[in-house]
Amino acid sequence: MTVKKILIVEDNYAIAESISRSMTEVGFATVGPVDTADRAVCQIEQEAPDGVLLDVGLREGSAIAVADALRERKVPFVVLTAHGRETLPAELRQ
């Protein structure tokens, strides 16, 4: 059985490490974390992951750009944020 790779796009190192541990505990391999939109898109272009956990507020760049790159490659992703869904940009509410 092939282990699914999950890319973590999160700019807070402590949160990223916690997410990574949780994903590993349930059987996923993690890639990253990466903390900017450019780094995320670069990683996605190099080797598309099986899924992505995407923080809305990144150190640099837009999570929307990352979401667009993921949609183009048909890579599933989940948006992570401490804010309510209604505060998200429309492109990230699905």
PyMOL Python script that loads the backbone (N, CA, C, O; Angstrom):
from pymol import cmd

cmd.read_pdbstr("""\
ATOM      1  N   MET A   1       0.844  -1.181   0.000  1.00  0.00           N
ATOM      2  CA  MET A   1       0.000   0.000   0.000  1.00  0.00           C
ATOM      3  C   MET A   1       0.887   1.240   0.000  1.00  0.00           C
ATOM      4  O   MET A   1       1.833   1.323   0.783  1.00  0.00           O
ATOM      5  N   THR A   2       0.591   2.200  -0.866  1.00  0.00           N
ATOM      6  CA  THR A   2       1.350   3.435  -0.959  1.00  0.00           C
ATOM      7  C   THR A   2       0.842   4.435   0.072  1.00  0.00           C
ATOM      8  O   THR A   2      -0.363   4.651   0.204  1.00  0.00           O
ATOM      9  N   VAL A   3       1.768   5.036   0.795  1.00  0.00           N
ATOM     10  CA  VAL A   3       1.413   6.051   1.785  1.00  0.00           C
ATOM     11  C   VAL A   3       1.099   7.355   1.058  1.00  0.00           C
ATOM     12  O   VAL A   3       1.861   7.783   0.191  1.00  0.00           O
ATOM     13  N   LYS A   4      -0.003   7.978   1.403  1.00  0.00           N
ATOM     14  CA  LYS A   4      -0.413   9.239   0.788  1.00  0.00           C
ATOM     15  C   LYS A   4       0.406  10.386   1.376  1.00  0.00           C
ATOM     16  O   LYS A   4       0.637  10.451   2.583  1.00  0.00           O
ATOM     17  N   LYS A   5       0.847  11.307   0.477  1.00  0.00           N
ATOM     18  CA  LYS A   5       1.649  12.458   0.883  1.00  0.00           C
ATOM     19  C   LYS A   5       0.770  13.698   1.026  1.00  0.00           C
ATOM     20  O   LYS A   5       0.022  14.067   0.121  1.00  0.00           O
ATOM     21  N   ILE A   6       0.888  14.327   2.197  1.00  0.00           N
ATOM     22  CA  ILE A   6       0.127  15.535   2.484  1.00  0.00           C
ATOM     23  C   ILE A   6       1.096  16.707   2.627  1.00  0.00           C
ATOM     24  O   ILE A   6       2.002  16.671   3.461  1.00  0.00           O
ATOM     25  N   LEU A   7       0.906  17.741   1.817  1.00  0.00           N
ATOM     26  CA  LEU A   7       1.707  18.958   1.915  1.00  0.00           C
ATOM     27  C   LEU A   7       1.066  19.871   2.958  1.00  0.00           C
ATOM     28  O   LEU A   7      -0.140  20.116   2.931  1.00  0.00           O
ATOM     29  N   ILE A   8       1.885  20.363   3.866  1.00  0.00           N
ATOM     30  CA  ILE A   8       1.408  21.296   4.886  1.00  0.00           C
ATOM     31  C   ILE A   8       1.891  22.688   4.521  1.00  0.00           C
ATOM     32  O   ILE A   8       3.093  22.942   4.443  1.00  0.00           O
ATOM     33  N   VAL A   9       0.933  23.594   4.297  1.00  0.00           N
ATOM     34  CA  VAL A   9       1.241  24.988   3.969  1.00  0.00           C
ATOM     35  C   VAL A   9       0.774  25.822   5.159  1.00  0.00           C
ATOM     36  O   VAL A   9      -0.410  26.131   5.296  1.00  0.00           O
ATOM     37  N   GLU A  10       1.720  26.174   6.008  1.00  0.00           N
ATOM     38  CA  GLU A  10       1.425  26.841   7.283  1.00  0.00           C
ATOM     39  C   GLU A  10       2.638  27.667   7.675  1.00  0.00           C
ATOM     40  O   GLU A  10       3.763  27.169   7.637  1.00  0.00           O
ATOM     41  N   ASP A  11       2.423  28.927   8.052  1.00  0.00           N
ATOM     42  CA  ASP A  11       3.549  29.793   8.385  1.00  0.00           C
ATOM     43  C   ASP A  11       3.923  29.807   9.869  1.00  0.00           C
ATOM     44  O   ASP A  11       4.943  30.388  10.240  1.00  0.00           O
ATOM     45  N   ASN A  12       3.128  29.187  10.701  1.00  0.00           N
ATOM     46  CA  ASN A  12       3.459  29.096  12.120  1.00  0.00           C
ATOM     47  C   ASN A  12       4.099  27.729  12.366  1.00  0.00           C
ATOM     48  O   ASN A  12       3.445  26.693  12.248  1.00  0.00           O
ATOM     49  N   TYR A  13       5.385  27.745  12.710  1.00  0.00           N
ATOM     50  CA  TYR A  13       6.144  26.498  12.821  1.00  0.00           C
ATOM     51  C   TYR A  13       5.531  25.540  13.849  1.00  0.00           C
ATOM     52  O   TYR A  13       5.428  24.342  13.585  1.00  0.00           O
ATOM     53  N   ALA A  14       5.126  26.048  15.009  1.00  0.00           N
ATOM     54  CA  ALA A  14       4.575  25.181  16.051  1.00  0.00           C
ATOM     55  C   ALA A  14       3.284  24.509  15.576  1.00  0.00           C
ATOM     56  O   ALA A  14       3.067  23.324  15.828  1.00  0.00           O
ATOM     57  N   ILE A  15       2.450  25.255  14.905  1.00  0.00           N
ATOM     58  CA  ILE A  15       1.200  24.688  14.387  1.00  0.00           C
ATOM     59  C   ILE A  15       1.513  23.666  13.296  1.00  0.00           C
ATOM     60  O   ILE A  15       0.920  22.588  13.263  1.00  0.00           O
ATOM     61  N   ALA A  16       2.441  24.003  12.407  1.00  0.00           N
ATOM     62  CA  ALA A  16       2.816  23.094  11.325  1.00  0.00           C
ATOM     63  C   ALA A  16       3.357  21.780  11.876  1.00  0.00           C
ATOM     64  O   ALA A  16       3.010  20.710  11.375  1.00  0.00           O
ATOM     65  N   GLU A  17       4.194  21.849  12.892  1.00  0.00           N
ATOM     66  CA  GLU A  17       4.750  20.637  13.490  1.00  0.00           C
ATOM     67  C   GLU A  17       3.668  19.792  14.149  1.00  0.00           C
ATOM     68  O   GLU A  17       3.700  18.565  14.060  1.00  0.00           O
ATOM     69  N   SER A  18       2.718  20.432  14.802  1.00  0.00           N
ATOM     70  CA  SER A  18       1.609  19.714  15.429  1.00  0.00           C
ATOM     71  C   SER A  18       0.757  19.005  14.373  1.00  0.00           C
ATOM     72  O   SER A  18       0.379  17.846  14.546  1.00  0.00           O
ATOM     73  N   ILE A  19       0.462  19.703  13.292  1.00  0.00           N
ATOM     74  CA  ILE A  19      -0.306  19.109  12.203  1.00  0.00           C
ATOM     75  C   ILE A  19       0.463  17.935  11.600  1.00  0.00           C
ATOM     76  O   ILE A  19      -0.109  16.879  11.331  1.00  0.00           O
ATOM     77  N   SER A  20       1.753  18.131  11.393  1.00  0.00           N
ATOM     78  CA  SER A  20       2.593  17.078  10.815  1.00  0.00           C
ATOM     79  C   SER A  20       2.582  15.823  11.682  1.00  0.00           C
ATOM     80  O   SER A  20       2.439  14.713  11.169  1.00  0.00           O
ATOM     81  N   ARG A  21       2.730  15.994  12.978  1.00  0.00           N
ATOM     82  CA  ARG A  21       2.683  14.841  13.895  1.00  0.00           C
ATOM     83  C   ARG A  21       1.342  14.127  13.816  1.00  0.00           C
ATOM     84  O   ARG A  21       1.282  12.899  13.769  1.00  0.00           O
ATOM     85  N   SER A  22       0.279  14.900  13.800  1.00  0.00           N
ATOM     86  CA  SER A  22      -1.062  14.311  13.738  1.00  0.00           C
ATOM     87  C   SER A  22      -1.263  13.527  12.448  1.00  0.00           C
ATOM     88  O   SER A  22      -1.815  12.427  12.470  1.00  0.00           O
ATOM     89  N   MET A  23      -0.821  14.081  11.336  1.00  0.00           N
ATOM     90  CA  MET A  23      -0.962  13.394  10.048  1.00  0.00           C
ATOM     91  C   MET A  23      -0.130  12.114  10.020  1.00  0.00           C
ATOM     92  O   MET A  23      -0.578  11.093   9.498  1.00  0.00           O
ATOM     93  N   THR A  24       1.065  12.164  10.572  1.00  0.00           N
ATOM     94  CA  THR A  24       1.933  10.985  10.621  1.00  0.00           C
ATOM     95  C   THR A  24       1.319   9.900  11.494  1.00  0.00           C
ATOM     96  O   THR A  24       1.383   8.717  11.157  1.00  0.00           O
ATOM     97  N   GLU A  25       0.730  10.297  12.609  1.00  0.00           N
ATOM     98  CA  GLU A  25       0.107   9.333  13.528  1.00  0.00           C
ATOM     99  C   GLU A  25      -1.032   8.559  12.880  1.00  0.00           C
ATOM    100  O   GLU A  25      -1.282   7.410  13.245  1.00  0.00           O
ATOM    101  N   VAL A  26      -1.724   9.168  11.926  1.00  0.00           N
ATOM    102  CA  VAL A  26      -2.842   8.484  11.277  1.00  0.00           C
ATOM    103  C   VAL A  26      -2.448   7.857   9.940  1.00  0.00           C
ATOM    104  O   VAL A  26      -3.305   7.385   9.193  1.00  0.00           O
ATOM    105  N   GLY A  27      -1.131   7.855   9.638  1.00  0.00           N
ATOM    106  CA  GLY A  27      -0.651   7.082   8.510  1.00  0.00           C
ATOM    107  C   GLY A  27      -0.268   7.823   7.249  1.00  0.00           C
ATOM    108  O   GLY A  27       0.035   7.189   6.238  1.00  0.00           O
ATOM    109  N   PHE A  28      -0.273   9.145   7.275  1.00  0.00           N
ATOM    110  CA  PHE A  28       0.136   9.908   6.105  1.00  0.00           C
ATOM    111  C   PHE A  28       1.620  10.249   6.186  1.00  0.00           C
ATOM    112  O   PHE A  28       2.188  10.306   7.276  1.00  0.00           O
ATOM    113  N   ALA A  29       2.242  10.473   5.044  1.00  0.00           N
ATOM    114  CA  ALA A  29       3.589  11.045   4.986  1.00  0.00           C
ATOM    115  C   ALA A  29       3.391  12.544   4.768  1.00  0.00           C
ATOM    116  O   ALA A  29       2.546  12.950   3.970  1.00  0.00           O
ATOM    117  N   THR A  30       4.159  13.356   5.466  1.00  0.00           N
ATOM    118  CA  THR A  30       3.993  14.797   5.298  1.00  0.00           C
ATOM    119  C   THR A  30       5.139  15.375   4.489  1.00  0.00           C
ATOM    120  O   THR A  30       6.272  14.898   4.541  1.00  0.00           O
ATOM    121  N   VAL A  31       4.809  16.417   3.739  1.00  0.00           N
ATOM    122  CA  VAL A  31       5.763  17.179   2.956  1.00  0.00           C
ATOM    123  C   VAL A  31       5.709  18.598   3.509  1.00  0.00           C
ATOM    124  O   VAL A  31       4.631  19.113   3.805  1.00  0.00           O
ATOM    125  N   GLY A  32       6.869  19.227   3.646  1.00  0.00           N
ATOM    126  CA  GLY A  32       6.901  20.568   4.211  1.00  0.00           C
ATOM    127  C   GLY A  32       7.125  20.499   5.699  1.00  0.00           C
ATOM    128  O   GLY A  32       7.656  19.508   6.201  1.00  0.00           O
ATOM    129  N   PRO A  33       6.749  21.485   6.382  1.00  0.00           N
ATOM    130  CA  PRO A  33       5.852  22.560   5.977  1.00  0.00           C
ATOM    131  C   PRO A  33       6.548  23.617   5.125  1.00  0.00           C
ATOM    132  O   PRO A  33       7.766  23.787   5.176  1.00  0.00           O
ATOM    133  N   VAL A  34       5.739  24.314   4.347  1.00  0.00           N
ATOM    134  CA  VAL A  34       6.192  25.494   3.628  1.00  0.00           C
ATOM    135  C   VAL A  34       5.384  26.680   4.143  1.00  0.00           C
ATOM    136  O   VAL A  34       4.227  26.531   4.537  1.00  0.00           O
ATOM    137  N   ASP A  35       6.005  27.859   4.136  1.00  0.00           N
ATOM    138  CA  ASP A  35       5.380  29.000   4.810  1.00  0.00           C
ATOM    139  C   ASP A  35       4.976  30.156   3.906  1.00  0.00           C
ATOM    140  O   ASP A  35       4.429  31.149   4.387  1.00  0.00           O
ATOM    141  N   THR A  36       5.236  30.045   2.602  1.00  0.00           N
ATOM    142  CA  THR A  36       4.832  31.104   1.674  1.00  0.00           C
ATOM    143  C   THR A  36       4.117  30.492   0.473  1.00  0.00           C
ATOM    144  O   THR A  36       4.242  29.303   0.181  1.00  0.00           O
ATOM    145  N   ALA A  37       3.365  31.352  -0.209  1.00  0.00           N
ATOM    146  CA  ALA A  37       2.646  30.881  -1.397  1.00  0.00           C
ATOM    147  C   ALA A  37       3.619  30.433  -2.479  1.00  0.00           C
ATOM    148  O   ALA A  37       3.402  29.404  -3.119  1.00  0.00           O
ATOM    149  N   ASP A  38       4.687  31.192  -2.691  1.00  0.00           N
ATOM    150  CA  ASP A  38       5.657  30.823  -3.726  1.00  0.00           C
ATOM    151  C   ASP A  38       6.291  29.464  -3.453  1.00  0.00           C
ATOM    152  O   ASP A  38       6.433  28.648  -4.363  1.00  0.00           O
ATOM    153  N   ARG A  39       6.667  29.222  -2.208  1.00  0.00           N
ATOM    154  CA  ARG A  39       7.269  27.929  -1.859  1.00  0.00           C
ATOM    155  C   ARG A  39       6.272  26.796  -2.038  1.00  0.00           C
ATOM    156  O   ARG A  39       6.630  25.703  -2.476  1.00  0.00           O
ATOM    157  N   ALA A  40       5.025  27.065  -1.696  1.00  0.00           N
ATOM    158  CA  ALA A  40       3.990  26.037  -1.852  1.00  0.00           C
ATOM    159  C   ALA A  40       3.790  25.688  -3.320  1.00  0.00           C
ATOM    160  O   ALA A  40       3.754  24.512  -3.681  1.00  0.00           O
ATOM    161  N   VAL A  41       3.660  26.697  -4.161  1.00  0.00           N
ATOM    162  CA  VAL A  41       3.448  26.453  -5.592  1.00  0.00           C
ATOM    163  C   VAL A  41       4.657  25.734  -6.178  1.00  0.00           C
ATOM    164  O   VAL A  41       4.498  24.825  -6.992  1.00  0.00           O
ATOM    165  N   CYS A  42       5.855  26.127  -5.777  1.00  0.00           N
ATOM    166  CA  CYS A  42       7.071  25.460  -6.254  1.00  0.00           C
ATOM    167  C   CYS A  42       7.059  23.979  -5.874  1.00  0.00           C
ATOM    168  O   CYS A  42       7.378  23.119  -6.695  1.00  0.00           O
ATOM    169  N   GLN A  43       6.694  23.691  -4.635  1.00  0.00           N
ATOM    170  CA  GLN A  43       6.633  22.306  -4.168  1.00  0.00           C
ATOM    171  C   GLN A  43       5.595  21.512  -4.956  1.00  0.00           C
ATOM    172  O   GLN A  43       5.838  20.366  -5.336  1.00  0.00           O
ATOM    173  N   ILE A  44       4.454  22.117  -5.197  1.00  0.00           N
ATOM    174  CA  ILE A  44       3.369  21.465  -5.938  1.00  0.00           C
ATOM    175  C   ILE A  44       3.814  21.175  -7.372  1.00  0.00           C
ATOM    176  O   ILE A  44       3.503  20.116  -7.918  1.00  0.00           O
ATOM    177  N   GLU A  45       4.539  22.113  -7.981  1.00  0.00           N
ATOM    178  CA  GLU A  45       5.011  21.922  -9.350  1.00  0.00           C
ATOM    179  C   GLU A  45       6.086  20.841  -9.434  1.00  0.00           C
ATOM    180  O   GLU A  45       6.146  20.098 -10.413  1.00  0.00           O
ATOM    181  N   GLN A  46       6.936  20.751  -8.406  1.00  0.00           N
ATOM    182  CA  GLN A  46       7.993  19.740  -8.403  1.00  0.00           C
ATOM    183  C   GLN A  46       7.430  18.335  -8.268  1.00  0.00           C
ATOM    184  O   GLN A  46       7.810  17.421  -8.999  1.00  0.00           O
ATOM    185  N   GLU A  47       6.527  18.185  -7.328  1.00  0.00           N
ATOM    186  CA  GLU A  47       5.923  16.873  -7.087  1.00  0.00           C
ATOM    187  C   GLU A  47       4.565  17.067  -6.427  1.00  0.00           C
ATOM    188  O   GLU A  47       4.479  17.382  -5.240  1.00  0.00           O
ATOM    189  N   ALA A  48       3.519  16.877  -7.195  1.00  0.00           N
ATOM    190  CA  ALA A  48       2.168  17.096  -6.674  1.00  0.00           C
ATOM    191  C   ALA A  48       1.881  16.126  -5.531  1.00  0.00           C
ATOM    192  O   ALA A  48       2.047  14.917  -5.688  1.00  0.00           O
ATOM    193  N   PRO A  49       1.454  16.647  -4.386  1.00  0.00           N
ATOM    194  CA  PRO A  49       1.100  15.777  -3.273  1.00  0.00           C
ATOM    195  C   PRO A  49      -0.270  15.138  -3.514  1.00  0.00           C
ATOM    196  O   PRO A  49      -0.964  15.464  -4.477  1.00  0.00           O
ATOM    197  N   ASP A  50      -0.635  14.237  -2.632  1.00  0.00           N
ATOM    198  CA  ASP A  50      -1.956  13.604  -2.724  1.00  0.00           C
ATOM    199  C   ASP A  50      -3.040  14.494  -2.136  1.00  0.00           C
ATOM    200  O   ASP A  50      -4.219  14.335  -2.453  1.00  0.00           O
ATOM    201  N   GLY A  51      -2.643  15.429  -1.280  1.00  0.00           N
ATOM    202  CA  GLY A  51      -3.560  16.361  -0.657  1.00  0.00           C
ATOM    203  C   GLY A  51      -2.774  17.462   0.029  1.00  0.00           C
ATOM    204  O   GLY A  51      -1.567  17.343   0.242  1.00  0.00           O
ATOM    205  N   VAL A  52      -3.477  18.539   0.373  1.00  0.00           N
ATOM    206  CA  VAL A  52      -2.818  19.693   0.991  1.00  0.00           C
ATOM    207  C   VAL A  52      -3.676  20.229   2.127  1.00  0.00           C
ATOM    208  O   VAL A  52      -4.900  20.300   2.023  1.00  0.00           O
ATOM    209  N   LEU A  53      -3.011  20.604   3.207  1.00  0.00           N
ATOM    210  CA  LEU A  53      -3.631  21.356   4.290  1.00  0.00           C
ATOM    211  C   LEU A  53      -3.111  22.777   4.142  1.00  0.00           C
ATOM    212  O   LEU A  53      -1.915  23.017   4.314  1.00  0.00           O
ATOM    213  N   LEU A  54      -3.986  23.722   3.826  1.00  0.00           N
ATOM    214  CA  LEU A  54      -3.620  25.075   3.416  1.00  0.00           C
ATOM    215  C   LEU A  54      -4.099  26.115   4.415  1.00  0.00           C
ATOM    216  O   LEU A  54      -5.300  26.298   4.609  1.00  0.00           O
ATOM    217  N   ASP A  55      -3.149  26.794   5.048  1.00  0.00           N
ATOM    218  CA  ASP A  55      -3.475  27.913   5.929  1.00  0.00           C
ATOM    219  C   ASP A  55      -3.859  29.112   5.069  1.00  0.00           C
ATOM    220  O   ASP A  55      -3.319  29.301   3.979  1.00  0.00           O
ATOM    221  N   VAL A  56      -4.783  29.912   5.558  1.00  0.00           N
ATOM    222  CA  VAL A  56      -5.227  31.082   4.808  1.00  0.00           C
ATOM    223  C   VAL A  56      -4.210  32.218   4.907  1.00  0.00           C
ATOM    224  O   VAL A  56      -3.896  32.865   3.908  1.00  0.00           O
ATOM    225  N   GLY A  57      -3.700  32.458   6.106  1.00  0.00           N
ATOM    226  CA  GLY A  57      -2.775  33.570   6.325  1.00  0.00           C
ATOM    227  C   GLY A  57      -1.336  33.105   6.233  1.00  0.00           C
ATOM    228  O   GLY A  57      -0.798  32.563   7.198  1.00  0.00           O
ATOM    229  N   LEU A  58      -0.706  33.307   5.089  1.00  0.00           N
ATOM    230  CA  LEU A  58       0.677  32.873   4.899  1.00  0.00           C
ATOM    231  C   LEU A  58       1.637  34.041   5.114  1.00  0.00           C
ATOM    232  O   LEU A  58       1.247  35.206   5.044  1.00  0.00           O
ATOM    233  N   ARG A  59       2.892  33.705   5.376  1.00  0.00           N
ATOM    234  CA  ARG A  59       3.923  34.724   5.610  1.00  0.00           C
ATOM    235  C   ARG A  59       4.028  35.678   4.417  1.00  0.00           C
ATOM    236  O   ARG A  59       4.110  36.894   4.596  1.00  0.00           O
ATOM    237  N   GLU A  60       4.025  35.131   3.212  1.00  0.00           N
ATOM    238  CA  GLU A  60       4.076  35.938   1.982  1.00  0.00           C
ATOM    239  C   GLU A  60       3.186  35.294   0.937  1.00  0.00           C
ATOM    240  O   GLU A  60       3.083  34.070   0.852  1.00  0.00           O
ATOM    241  N   GLY A  61       2.551  36.131   0.151  1.00  0.00           N
ATOM    242  CA  GLY A  61       1.737  35.618  -0.942  1.00  0.00           C
ATOM    243  C   GLY A  61       0.332  35.266  -0.511  1.00  0.00           C
ATOM    244  O   GLY A  61      -0.050  35.420   0.649  1.00  0.00           O
ATOM    245  N   SER A  62      -0.414  34.796  -1.469  1.00  0.00           N
ATOM    246  CA  SER A  62      -1.837  34.541  -1.271  1.00  0.00           C
ATOM    247  C   SER A  62      -2.170  33.048  -1.282  1.00  0.00           C
ATOM    248  O   SER A  62      -1.718  32.302  -2.150  1.00  0.00           O
ATOM    249  N   ALA A  63      -2.955  32.641  -0.317  1.00  0.00           N
ATOM    250  CA  ALA A  63      -3.438  31.263  -0.300  1.00  0.00           C
ATOM    251  C   ALA A  63      -4.313  30.994  -1.517  1.00  0.00           C
ATOM    252  O   ALA A  63      -4.462  29.845  -1.932  1.00  0.00           O
ATOM    253  N   ILE A  64      -4.890  32.039  -2.087  1.00  0.00           N
ATOM    254  CA  ILE A  64      -5.714  31.878  -3.286  1.00  0.00           C
ATOM    255  C   ILE A  64      -4.854  31.385  -4.451  1.00  0.00           C
ATOM    256  O   ILE A  64      -5.291  30.537  -5.229  1.00  0.00           O
ATOM    257  N   ALA A  65      -3.642  31.911  -4.572  1.00  0.00           N
ATOM    258  CA  ALA A  65      -2.736  31.463  -5.639  1.00  0.00           C
ATOM    259  C   ALA A  65      -2.393  29.989  -5.474  1.00  0.00           C
ATOM    260  O   ALA A  65      -2.306  29.249  -6.454  1.00  0.00           O
ATOM    261  N   VAL A  66      -2.200  29.571  -4.236  1.00  0.00           N
ATOM    262  CA  VAL A  66      -1.911  28.161  -3.963  1.00  0.00           C
ATOM    263  C   VAL A  66      -3.132  27.313  -4.316  1.00  0.00           C
ATOM    264  O   VAL A  66      -3.004  26.270  -4.958  1.00  0.00           O
ATOM    265  N   ALA A  67      -4.307  27.760  -3.898  1.00  0.00           N
ATOM    266  CA  ALA A  67      -5.541  27.027  -4.205  1.00  0.00           C
ATOM    267  C   ALA A  67      -5.746  26.905  -5.708  1.00  0.00           C
ATOM    268  O   ALA A  67      -6.168  25.856  -6.194  1.00  0.00           O
ATOM    269  N   ASP A  68      -5.449  27.971  -6.447  1.00  0.00           N
ATOM    270  CA  ASP A  68      -5.578  27.925  -7.908  1.00  0.00           C
ATOM    271  C   ASP A  68      -4.644  26.877  -8.512  1.00  0.00           C
ATOM    272  O   ASP A  68      -5.042  26.113  -9.390  1.00  0.00           O
ATOM    273  N   ALA A  69      -3.394  26.847  -8.031  1.00  0.00           N
ATOM    274  CA  ALA A  69      -2.427  25.851  -8.529  1.00  0.00           C
ATOM    275  C   ALA A  69      -2.904  24.438  -8.214  1.00  0.00           C
ATOM    276  O   ALA A  69      -2.729  23.526  -9.023  1.00  0.00           O
ATOM    277  N   LEU A  70      -3.499  24.257  -7.054  1.00  0.00           N
ATOM    278  CA  LEU A  70      -4.006  22.938  -6.665  1.00  0.00           C
ATOM    279  C   LEU A  70      -5.196  22.535  -7.527  1.00  0.00           C
ATOM    280  O   LEU A  70      -5.291  21.389  -7.964  1.00  0.00           O
ATOM    281  N   ARG A  71      -6.090  23.462  -7.768  1.00  0.00           N
ATOM    282  CA  ARG A  71      -7.257  23.162  -8.606  1.00  0.00           C
ATOM    283  C   ARG A  71      -6.829  22.788 -10.019  1.00  0.00           C
ATOM    284  O   ARG A  71      -7.382  21.861 -10.610  1.00  0.00           O
ATOM    285  N   GLU A  72      -5.841  23.508 -10.566  1.00  0.00           N
ATOM    286  CA  GLU A  72      -5.345  23.204 -11.918  1.00  0.00           C
ATOM    287  C   GLU A  72      -4.847  21.765 -12.018  1.00  0.00           C
ATOM    288  O   GLU A  72      -5.002  21.113 -13.050  1.00  0.00           O
ATOM    289  N   ARG A  73      -4.248  21.279 -10.929  1.00  0.00           N
ATOM    290  CA  ARG A  73      -3.674  19.926 -10.924  1.00  0.00           C
ATOM    291  C   ARG A  73      -4.620  18.891 -10.322  1.00  0.00           C
ATOM    292  O   ARG A  73      -4.280  17.714 -10.197  1.00  0.00           O
ATOM    293  N   LYS A  74      -5.817  19.353  -9.953  1.00  0.00           N
ATOM    294  CA  LYS A  74      -6.838  18.484  -9.362  1.00  0.00           C
ATOM    295  C   LYS A  74      -6.344  17.802  -8.083  1.00  0.00           C
ATOM    296  O   LYS A  74      -6.618  16.627  -7.839  1.00  0.00           O
ATOM    297  N   VAL A  75      -5.608  18.572  -7.275  1.00  0.00           N
ATOM    298  CA  VAL A  75      -5.119  18.084  -5.982  1.00  0.00           C
ATOM    299  C   VAL A  75      -6.103  18.543  -4.915  1.00  0.00           C
ATOM    300  O   VAL A  75      -6.345  19.744  -4.787  1.00  0.00           O
ATOM    301  N   PRO A  76      -6.676  17.627  -4.148  1.00  0.00           N
ATOM    302  CA  PRO A  76      -7.617  18.020  -3.099  1.00  0.00           C
ATOM    303  C   PRO A  76      -6.899  18.776  -1.979  1.00  0.00           C
ATOM    304  O   PRO A  76      -5.739  18.504  -1.667  1.00  0.00           O
ATOM    305  N   PHE A  77      -7.615  19.728  -1.385  1.00  0.00           N
ATOM    306  CA  PHE A  77      -7.038  20.478  -0.278  1.00  0.00           C
ATOM    307  C   PHE A  77      -8.110  20.888   0.715  1.00  0.00           C
ATOM    308  O   PHE A  77      -9.294  20.977   0.390  1.00  0.00           O
ATOM    309  N   VAL A  78      -7.654  21.134   1.935  1.00  0.00           N
ATOM    310  CA  VAL A  78      -8.517  21.611   3.007  1.00  0.00           C
ATOM    311  C   VAL A  78      -7.935  22.937   3.475  1.00  0.00           C
ATOM    312  O   VAL A  78      -6.729  23.043   3.699  1.00  0.00           O
ATOM    313  N   VAL A  79      -8.776  23.939   3.622  1.00  0.00           N
ATOM    314  CA  VAL A  79      -8.354  25.245   4.109  1.00  0.00           C
ATOM    315  C   VAL A  79      -8.405  25.232   5.633  1.00  0.00           C
ATOM    316  O   VAL A  79      -9.410  24.858   6.239  1.00  0.00           O
ATOM    317  N   LEU A  80      -7.286  25.653   6.237  1.00  0.00           N
ATOM    318  CA  LEU A  80      -7.194  25.738   7.688  1.00  0.00           C
ATOM    319  C   LEU A  80      -7.137  27.196   8.110  1.00  0.00           C
ATOM    320  O   LEU A  80      -6.356  27.975   7.564  1.00  0.00           O
ATOM    321  N   THR A  81      -7.959  27.564   9.074  1.00  0.00           N
ATOM    322  CA  THR A  81      -7.943  28.931   9.582  1.00  0.00           C
ATOM    323  C   THR A  81      -8.643  28.978  10.933  1.00  0.00           C
ATOM    324  O   THR A  81      -9.488  28.137  11.240  1.00  0.00           O
ATOM    325  N   ALA A  82      -8.284  29.958  11.721  1.00  0.00           N
ATOM    326  CA  ALA A  82      -8.948  30.170  13.002  1.00  0.00           C
ATOM    327  C   ALA A  82     -10.177  31.065  12.836  1.00  0.00           C
ATOM    328  O   ALA A  82     -10.942  31.260  13.781  1.00  0.00           O
ATOM    329  N   HIS A  83     -10.359  31.601  11.643  1.00  0.00           N
ATOM    330  CA  HIS A  83     -11.465  32.512  11.371  1.00  0.00           C
ATOM    331  C   HIS A  83     -12.669  31.761  10.826  1.00  0.00           C
ATOM    332  O   HIS A  83     -12.538  30.649  10.313  1.00  0.00           O
ATOM    333  N   GLY A  84     -13.832  32.366  10.938  1.00  0.00           N
ATOM    334  CA  GLY A  84     -15.058  31.765  10.435  1.00  0.00           C
ATOM    335  C   GLY A  84     -15.088  31.719   8.913  1.00  0.00           C
ATOM    336  O   GLY A  84     -14.448  32.524   8.237  1.00  0.00           O
ATOM    337  N   ARG A  85     -15.836  30.768   8.395  1.00  0.00           N
ATOM    338  CA  ARG A  85     -15.943  30.577   6.940  1.00  0.00           C
ATOM    339  C   ARG A  85     -16.383  31.850   6.237  1.00  0.00           C
ATOM    340  O   ARG A  85     -15.923  32.147   5.135  1.00  0.00           O
ATOM    341  N   GLU A  86     -17.272  32.600   6.871  1.00  0.00           N
ATOM    342  CA  GLU A  86     -17.806  33.812   6.246  1.00  0.00           C
ATOM    343  C   GLU A  86     -16.744  34.899   6.061  1.00  0.00           C
ATOM    344  O   GLU A  86     -16.952  35.830   5.283  1.00  0.00           O
ATOM    345  N   THR A  87     -15.620  34.799   6.754  1.00  0.00           N
ATOM    346  CA  THR A  87     -14.550  35.796   6.613  1.00  0.00           C
ATOM    347  C   THR A  87     -13.540  35.422   5.529  1.00  0.00           C
ATOM    348  O   THR A  87     -12.666  36.222   5.193  1.00  0.00           O
ATOM    349  N   LEU A  88     -13.654  34.233   4.993  1.00  0.00           N
ATOM    350  CA  LEU A  88     -12.710  33.766   3.963  1.00  0.00           C
ATOM    351  C   LEU A  88     -13.003  34.437   2.624  1.00  0.00           C
ATOM    352  O   LEU A  88     -14.147  34.787   2.337  1.00  0.00           O
ATOM    353  N   PRO A  89     -11.959  34.617   1.802  1.00  0.00           N
ATOM    354  CA  PRO A  89     -12.205  35.053   0.438  1.00  0.00           C
ATOM    355  C   PRO A  89     -13.102  34.032  -0.263  1.00  0.00           C
ATOM    356  O   PRO A  89     -13.027  32.839   0.028  1.00  0.00           O
ATOM    357  N   ALA A  90     -13.939  34.490  -1.172  1.00  0.00           N
ATOM    358  CA  ALA A  90     -14.885  33.605  -1.850  1.00  0.00           C
ATOM    359  C   ALA A  90     -14.204  32.408  -2.505  1.00  0.00           C
ATOM    360  O   ALA A  90     -14.784  31.324  -2.558  1.00  0.00           O
ATOM    361  N   GLU A  91     -12.976  32.590  -3.006  1.00  0.00           N
ATOM    362  CA  GLU A  91     -12.249  31.523  -3.692  1.00  0.00           C
ATOM    363  C   GLU A  91     -11.857  30.382  -2.760  1.00  0.00           C
ATOM    364  O   GLU A  91     -11.488  29.303  -3.223  1.00  0.00           O
ATOM    365  N   LEU A  92     -11.934  30.611  -1.455  1.00  0.00           N
ATOM    366  CA  LEU A  92     -11.514  29.571  -0.491  1.00  0.00           C
ATOM    367  C   LEU A  92     -12.665  29.010   0.338  1.00  0.00           C
ATOM    368  O   LEU A  92     -12.431  28.240   1.269  1.00  0.00           O
ATOM    369  N   ARG A  93     -13.876  29.374   0.024  1.00  0.00           N
ATOM    370  CA  ARG A  93     -15.025  28.938   0.839  1.00  0.00           C
ATOM    371  C   ARG A  93     -15.583  27.571   0.480  1.00  0.00           C
ATOM    372  O   ARG A  93     -16.382  27.025   1.241  1.00  0.00           O
ATOM    373  N   GLN A  94     -15.189  26.996  -0.655  1.00  0.00           N
ATOM    374  CA  GLN A  94     -15.769  25.711  -1.079  1.00  0.00           C
ATOM    375  C   GLN A  94     -15.373  24.593  -0.149  1.00  0.00           C
ATOM    376  O   GLN A  94     -15.771  23.447  -0.357  1.00  0.00           O
TER     377      GLN A  94
END
""", "prot")
cmd.dss("prot")
cmd.show_as("cartoon", "prot")
cmd.util.cbc("prot")
cmd.orient("prot")
